[in-house]
Amino acid sequence: MTAREARPIALTCGEPAGIGAEIALKARLALPDLPFFWLGDPRHLPQGTAFAEISAPDQAADVPQDVLAVLAHSFAGQAVAGRPDPANAKGVIEVIARAVDLVQSGQARAICTLPIHKKALQDGAGFGFPGHTEYLAHLAGGASVVMMLACESLRVVPATIHIPLAQVATTLTPALLEQVIRVTTLGLHRDFGLAHPRLAIAGLNPHAGEGGAMGREEIEMIAPLIARLQAEGFDLRGPLSADTMFHPRARAQYDAAICMYHDQALIPIKTLDFDGGVNVTLGLPFIRTSPDHGTGFDIAGLGLAKPDSTIAALRMAAKMADARLGAA
């Protein structure tokens, strides 16, 4: 293993009042051979956590396998399970930015982010971004990014994300859809090692519009864009009826599905693998993954949080970093 391959992954703490700290420790115990460090305030770790403070990321590999390596970052407030404190908002934001600095300087190989609580960040620090993805794109200099959800059996990309359903048809422009397709194709090639990524493109309307009987977006926008990009060499199929895209035989025909709105993408992947789905940001100059769940305030501090998605996110970050290194 080279020095670059041995670099640890930075695991950001996320919302201190949530389940992030307890699943970080569980992930460490499940992944003894994967070097990573938790970036946050040690005071926010559950009582009795076996951890070792490090002063630099490269020291994470020297920490015993059943001990959590911690790169300390001081926060203003304490952590009370299930009760977010706006005083900690500034620290949460600083940790994300610090992780980006570490990965861009080569001290970490990837970032895995634990869940944040956007309202707490807005209330406590005037956070001006809809979420992690947009803030990371800002820190990366305004990169064009897309959100992909991935598990062993499916990868999906919603072209529009957290907007009302009534706004999807007007938000979904040819330029937006083209950007999503291009960023996804490049990401699958660069970060997943796929030489010729195959994309399935969903229609917007039921039955992909059924020849215009249930909407004309497929005829007037989606199909012409697909044809133009196919002529450039993209491996695309569609527009497809979303209700026939996700059974096993259909999934075997593509590497990722481009969906037109949030639930069209997230319902199938959460049905297939509710606990193991990973949120991946494609288009960044660095690797970023995240567990596909929220802060879990209702179960925080009870020891009930499942680490499966975080374990999958850390594993995927390592694989993606290896693929990007191999493509360099």
Buried (B, 14 or more C-beta within 10 A) or exposed (E): EEEEEEBBBBBBBBBBBBBBBBBBBBBBBBBEEBBBBBBBBBEBBBEEBEBBEBEEBBBBBEBEEEBBBBBBBEBEBBBEBBEBBBBBBBBBBBBBBBBBEBBBEEBBBBBBBBBBBBEBBBBBBEBEBEBBBBBBBBBBEEBBBBBBBBBEBBBBBBBBBEBEEEEBBEBBEEEEBBBBBBBBBBBBBBBBBBEEBBBBBBBBBEBBBEEEEBBBBBBEBBBEBBEEBEEEEBBBBBBBBBBEBBEEEEBEEBBBBBBBBBEBBBBBBBEBBBBBBBBBBBBBEBBBBBBBBBBBBEBBBEEEBBBBBBBBBBBBBBBBBBBBEEEE
